[in-house]
Amino acid sequence: MSGALTGTATLALSNVGAGEAVAFWILAPIAVVAALAMVFSRHAVHAALLLAVVMLCLAAFYAAQDAPFLAFVQVIVYTGAVMMLFLFVLMLVGVDAADSLVETLRGQRVAAGLLGLGFAVLLIGAIGAAVSKLSTIGLNTANADGNVGGIARLLFTRYVFAFEATSALLITAALGAMVLAHKERLVPRRTQQDQMRDRFRDPAAQPAPLPGPGVFATGDAVDTPALLPDGTVAPGSVSATLAGVSAGRHPAAGAGTGAGSRAIEQGDPR
């Protein structure tokens, strides 16, 4: 098996052009660094942006390998739609960098690392077994009917079962997420009409909005009471706390208010 892999790798390297090699050695380190930074990043938004960088590097690799359909799908579907949607959700929800990083399940990081390592070994073994049994026919033969046509022919003939099984798994995962996120209401939701009725039925509540302070008053301070059209002080125009503080600081506040009312009635411009 190692000899077959070595021969396949040698044949692949011999067919690599200068431009493809330069693109690989420039973008491969960027993709690896971005992937590692994404894994070790503690900020969800930064991790999403780094994952977008990895996806863009993969799209460039696909384009260099004469696979324009996969390159456009990687940019439009994964980077432009799925990843940006995930990023917008994070920004709308509001994820702070100071969020708790305490593990809710003991040993979940160790278990995740072991599972990731096992999956990597399994993936490398599967790819190695597949590559060792493949014979290269060249991109010109594979794309004889066009890149899109060649991919469609393989998906809907040779790999149709895997394609449909993947679609079923994705639909099942979406339905499962919707079911888990759904919450049953124990009581009916209160409408705006219900809230309005409760507001008018409560004797302690005030149905109408409170008059703003400073309206038709001799000053614009918050603790200055508003005056009614007849010159009397509007009782609900100033908070009880502010009224008590104002009365304690200025004992003659009431007299001043009365004088201001008389001045307004008499048409004094002051």
LORO-649768 format. One record per residue (C-alpha): x, y, z. Coordinates in steps of 0.001 Angstrom, whole numbers. Example, Ala and Ser with C-alpha at 12.3 -4.5 7.8 and 13.67 -1.06 7.14 Angstrom:
BEGIN
<rec east="12300" north="-4500" up="7800"/>
<rec east="13670" north="-1060" up="7140"/>
# end
This chain:
BEGIN
<rec east="0" north="0" up="0"/>
<rec east="2834" north="2416" up="824"/>
<rec east="4411" north="1748" up="-2577"/>
<rec east="1158" north="2516" up="-4348"/>
<rec east="749" north="5727" up="-2360"/>
<rec east="4313" north="6770" up="-3137"/>
<rec east="3829" north="6125" up="-6855"/>
<rec east="565" north="8044" up="-6910"/>
<rec east="2111" north="10970" up="-5048"/>
<rec east="5107" north="11017" up="-7421"/>
<rec east="2788" north="11024" up="-10446"/>
<rec east="707" north="13806" up="-8941"/>
<rec east="3760" north="15940" up="-8177"/>
<rec east="5111" north="15479" up="-11686"/>
<rec east="1867" north="16883" up="-13158"/>
<rec east="1761" north="19995" up="-10946"/>
<rec east="2385" north="23250" up="-12754"/>
<rec east="4447" north="26156" up="-11472"/>
<rec east="1432" north="28401" up="-10846"/>
<rec east="-429" north="25668" up="-8988"/>
<rec east="2630" north="24954" up="-6825"/>
<rec east="3074" north="28648" up="-5977"/>
<rec east="-619" north="28982" up="-5070"/>
<rec east="-390" north="25887" up="-2883"/>
<rec east="2690" north="26992" up="-937"/>
<rec east="1182" north="30446" up="-363"/>
<rec east="-2358" north="29436" up="577"/>
<rec east="-1643" north="26170" up="2415"/>
<rec east="191" north="27827" up="5362"/>
<rec east="-2542" north="30460" up="5566"/>
<rec east="-5235" north="27774" up="5682"/>
<rec east="-3392" north="25730" up="8322"/>
<rec east="-2693" north="28767" up="10535"/>
<rec east="-6299" north="29975" up="10212"/>
<rec east="-7629" north="26500" up="11046"/>
<rec east="-5450" north="26230" up="14159"/>
<rec east="-6385" north="29757" up="15240"/>
<rec east="-10059" north="28900" up="14751"/>
<rec east="-9745" north="25833" up="16999"/>
<rec east="-7934" north="27711" up="19778"/>
<rec east="-9874" north="30976" up="19489"/>
<rec east="-11992" north="31866" up="22519"/>
<rec east="-14166" north="34379" up="20677"/>
<rec east="-16999" north="32948" up="18562"/>
<rec east="-16963" north="35789" up="16015"/>
<rec east="-13199" north="35463" up="15496"/>
<rec east="-13590" north="31703" up="15034"/>
<rec east="-16276" north="32267" up="12384"/>
<rec east="-14106" north="34739" up="10477"/>
<rec east="-11122" north="32365" up="10591"/>
<rec east="-13304" north="29538" up="9287"/>
<rec east="-14321" north="31797" up="6393"/>
<rec east="-10626" north="32298" up="5601"/>
<rec east="-10124" north="28514" up="5508"/>
<rec east="-13101" north="28116" up="3166"/>
<rec east="-11770" north="30774" up="805"/>
<rec east="-8401" north="29006" up="678"/>
<rec east="-10183" north="25755" up="-179"/>
<rec east="-12044" north="27551" up="-2978"/>
<rec east="-8715" north="28743" up="-4391"/>
<rec east="-7388" north="25160" up="-4248"/>
<rec east="-10437" north="23915" up="-6157"/>
<rec east="-9955" north="26587" up="-8806"/>
<rec east="-6272" north="25649" up="-9176"/>
<rec east="-7285" north="21996" up="-9645"/>
<rec east="-9561" north="22900" up="-12601"/>
<rec east="-12736" north="22391" up="-10544"/>
<rec east="-14572" north="25703" up="-11059"/>
<rec east="-17944" north="24317" up="-9967"/>
<rec east="-16628" north="23298" up="-6544"/>
<rec east="-14796" north="26615" up="-6220"/>
<rec east="-17957" north="28639" up="-6881"/>
<rec east="-20022" north="26413" up="-4563"/>
<rec east="-17412" north="26840" up="-1814"/>
<rec east="-17550" north="30631" up="-2107"/>
<rec east="-21269" north="31182" up="-2794"/>
<rec east="-22896" north="28462" up="-682"/>
<rec east="-20527" north="27764" up="2200"/>
<rec east="-18629" north="31035" up="2650"/>
<rec east="-21212" north="33479" up="1313"/>
<rec east="-24394" north="31914" up="2677"/>
<rec east="-23879" north="29424" up="5508"/>
<rec east="-20842" north="31017" up="7134"/>
<rec east="-22068" north="34594" up="6856"/>
<rec east="-25490" north="33574" up="8177"/>
<rec east="-23790" north="31987" up="11184"/>
<rec east="-21719" north="35135" up="11678"/>
<rec east="-24757" north="37419" up="11486"/>
<rec east="-26598" north="35274" up="14042"/>
<rec east="-23636" north="35560" up="16409"/>
<rec east="-23529" north="39327" up="15966"/>
<rec east="-27286" north="39709" up="16500"/>
<rec east="-27389" north="37458" up="19543"/>
<rec east="-24368" north="39208" up="21021"/>
<rec east="-21547" north="36936" up="22118"/>
<rec east="-19146" north="38618" up="24491"/>
<rec east="-15485" north="37695" up="24730"/>
<rec east="-15878" north="37497" up="28497"/>
<rec east="-18407" north="34673" up="28318"/>
<rec east="-17895" north="31786" up="30699"/>
<rec east="-15429" north="29209" up="29408"/>
<rec east="-16057" north="26726" up="32201"/>
<rec east="-16864" north="23264" up="30890"/>
<rec east="-20438" north="22261" up="31581"/>
<rec east="-19488" north="18599" up="31095"/>
<rec east="-16395" north="17206" up="32750"/>
<rec east="-13778" north="15993" up="30302"/>
<rec east="-15581" north="17160" up="27181"/>
<rec east="-12413" north="18722" up="25737"/>
<rec east="-10435" north="15536" up="26199"/>
<rec east="-13251" north="13480" up="24671"/>
<rec east="-13512" north="15903" up="21751"/>
<rec east="-9759" north="15677" up="21161"/>
<rec east="-9790" north="11887" up="21161"/>
<rec east="-12778" north="11761" up="18840"/>
<rec east="-11139" north="14253" up="16496"/>
<rec east="-7916" north="12248" up="16448"/>
<rec east="-9810" north="9029" up="15756"/>
<rec east="-11781" north="10674" up="12965"/>
<rec east="-8557" north="12001" up="11411"/>
<rec east="-6985" north="8526" up="11450"/>
<rec east="-10133" north="7029" up="9935"/>
<rec east="-10284" north="9712" up="7254"/>
<rec east="-6608" north="9323" up="6328"/>
<rec east="-7010" north="5533" up="6122"/>
<rec east="-10117" north="5815" up="3915"/>
<rec east="-8469" north="8332" up="1577"/>
<rec east="-5303" north="6242" up="1388"/>
<rec east="-7260" north="3083" up="558"/>
<rec east="-9252" north="4926" up="-2098"/>
<rec east="-6225" north="6582" up="-3698"/>
<rec east="-4224" north="3349" up="-3815"/>
<rec east="-6910" north="1678" up="-5952"/>
<rec east="-7503" north="4587" up="-8322"/>
<rec east="-5940" north="5018" up="-11700"/>
<rec east="-5461" north="8584" up="-12896"/>
<rec east="-7138" north="9385" up="-16201"/>
<rec east="-6363" north="13095" up="-16352"/>
<rec east="-8526" north="16166" up="-16005"/>
<rec east="-9132" north="16446" up="-19732"/>
<rec east="-10843" north="13046" up="-19797"/>
<rec east="-12734" north="13656" up="-16539"/>
<rec east="-13998" north="17032" up="-17754"/>
<rec east="-14719" north="15935" up="-21299"/>
<rec east="-18400" north="16910" up="-20955"/>
<rec east="-17628" north="19883" up="-18711"/>
<rec east="-16829" north="20079" up="-15021"/>
<rec east="-20453" north="20480" up="-13948"/>
<rec east="-21619" north="17635" up="-16182"/>
<rec east="-18904" north="15300" up="-14908"/>
<rec east="-19788" north="15998" up="-11265"/>
<rec east="-23515" north="15554" up="-11938"/>
<rec east="-22917" north="12250" up="-13723"/>
<rec east="-20947" north="10885" up="-10759"/>
<rec east="-23386" north="12190" up="-8129"/>
<rec east="-26523" north="10805" up="-9754"/>
<rec east="-25101" north="7498" up="-10997"/>
<rec east="-22194" north="6071" up="-9050"/>
<rec east="-22628" north="7978" up="-5762"/>
<rec east="-26396" north="8518" up="-5802"/>
<rec east="-26980" north="6517" up="-2613"/>
<rec east="-24357" north="8469" up="-650"/>
<rec east="-25743" north="11730" up="-2049"/>
<rec east="-29328" north="10939" up="-1020"/>
<rec east="-28238" north="9584" up="2370"/>
<rec east="-26343" north="12822" up="3062"/>
<rec east="-29417" north="14847" up="2072"/>
<rec east="-31602" north="12796" up="4426"/>
<rec east="-29128" north="13279" up="7276"/>
<rec east="-29031" north="17045" up="6753"/>
<rec east="-32834" north="17286" up="6709"/>
<rec east="-33042" north="15131" up="9850"/>
<rec east="-30465" north="17328" up="11593"/>
<rec east="-32406" north="20482" up="10672"/>
<rec east="-35675" north="19025" up="11977"/>
<rec east="-33962" north="17861" up="15163"/>
<rec east="-32554" north="21339" up="15767"/>
<rec east="-36012" north="22861" up="15286"/>
<rec east="-37589" north="20370" up="17706"/>
<rec east="-34909" north="20962" up="20356"/>
<rec east="-35181" north="24743" up="20024"/>
<rec east="-38997" north="24740" up="20227"/>
<rec east="-40535" north="25568" up="23613"/>
<rec east="-44107" north="24762" up="24522"/>
<rec east="-46047" north="27599" up="26158"/>
<rec east="-47730" north="26631" up="29409"/>
<rec east="-49924" north="29723" up="29378"/>
<rec east="-51259" north="31629" up="26361"/>
<rec east="-49224" north="34589" up="25267"/>
<rec east="-50546" north="37929" up="26475"/>
<rec east="-51468" north="40232" up="23639"/>
<rec east="-51287" north="44006" up="23599"/>
<rec east="-55061" north="44141" up="24089"/>
<rec east="-54771" north="42070" up="27287"/>
<rec east="-52072" north="44358" up="28639"/>
<rec east="-54201" north="47428" up="27852"/>
<rec east="-57199" north="45965" up="29717"/>
<rec east="-55087" north="45165" up="32777"/>
<rec east="-53709" north="48681" up="32713"/>
<rec east="-57171" north="50249" up="32842"/>
<rec east="-58524" north="47801" up="35419"/>
<rec east="-55700" north="48379" up="37923"/>
<rec east="-56738" north="51273" up="40193"/>
<rec east="-53122" north="52041" up="41084"/>
<rec east="-52026" north="52322" up="37460"/>
<rec east="-52237" north="55502" up="35406"/>
<rec east="-53754" north="54820" up="31960"/>
<rec east="-52606" north="58074" up="30391"/>
<rec east="-48921" north="58960" up="30083"/>
<rec east="-47455" north="61240" up="32712"/>
<rec east="-47096" north="64918" up="31762"/>
<rec east="-43565" north="65912" up="30928"/>
<rec east="-41664" north="68105" up="33390"/>
<rec east="-40997" north="71670" up="32355"/>
<rec east="-44099" north="72130" up="30199"/>
<rec east="-45594" north="75591" up="30739"/>
<rec east="-43218" north="75985" up="33695"/>
<rec east="-40865" north="78774" up="34730"/>
<rec east="-37772" north="76555" up="34308"/>
<rec east="-36557" north="73494" up="32441"/>
<rec east="-35220" north="71472" up="35381"/>
<rec east="-36407" north="67912" up="35904"/>
<rec east="-37805" north="68740" up="39330"/>
<rec east="-39790" north="71733" up="38024"/>
<rec east="-43499" north="70844" up="37999"/>
<rec east="-45670" north="71296" up="34945"/>
<rec east="-48593" north="73691" up="35053"/>
<rec east="-52094" north="72995" up="33954"/>
<rec east="-54008" north="75478" up="31743"/>
<rec east="-55590" north="77040" up="34834"/>
<rec east="-52164" north="77707" up="36351"/>
<rec east="-52218" north="74976" up="38984"/>
<rec east="-49438" north="72454" up="39348"/>
<rec east="-49948" north="69106" up="37587"/>
<rec east="-49752" north="66562" up="40418"/>
<rec east="-48092" north="63786" up="38401"/>
<rec east="-45534" north="65874" up="36515"/>
<rec east="-42673" north="65332" up="38983"/>
<rec east="-41580" north="62137" up="40667"/>
<rec east="-42384" north="61935" up="44380"/>
<rec east="-38710" north="61370" up="45148"/>
<rec east="-37616" north="64473" up="43221"/>
<rec east="-40428" north="66516" up="44747"/>
<rec east="-39275" north="65565" up="48265"/>
<rec east="-35643" north="66356" up="47497"/>
<rec east="-36589" north="69667" up="45902"/>
<rec east="-38774" north="70615" up="48884"/>
<rec east="-35960" north="69728" up="51299"/>
<rec east="-33389" north="71806" up="49447"/>
<rec east="-35664" north="74738" up="48638"/>
<rec east="-38368" north="75205" up="51290"/>
<rec east="-39830" north="78072" up="49291"/>
<rec east="-40343" north="75955" up="46192"/>
<rec east="-44099" north="75951" up="46649"/>
<rec east="-44240" north="79719" up="46927"/>
<rec east="-42065" north="80057" up="43848"/>
<rec east="-44342" north="77763" up="41918"/>
<rec east="-47361" north="79832" up="42861"/>
<rec east="-45584" north="83036" up="41857"/>
<rec east="-44619" north="81470" up="38541"/>
<rec east="-48228" north="80447" up="37952"/>
<rec east="-49463" north="83977" up="38626"/>
<rec east="-46782" north="85396" up="36326"/>
<rec east="-47859" north="83122" up="33497"/>
<rec east="-51490" north="84029" up="34025"/>
<rec east="-50625" north="87751" up="33957"/>
<rec east="-48610" north="87353" up="30744"/>
<rec east="-45207" north="88224" up="32238"/>
<rec east="-42564" north="87425" up="29572"/>
<rec east="-40127" north="86327" up="32265"/>
# end
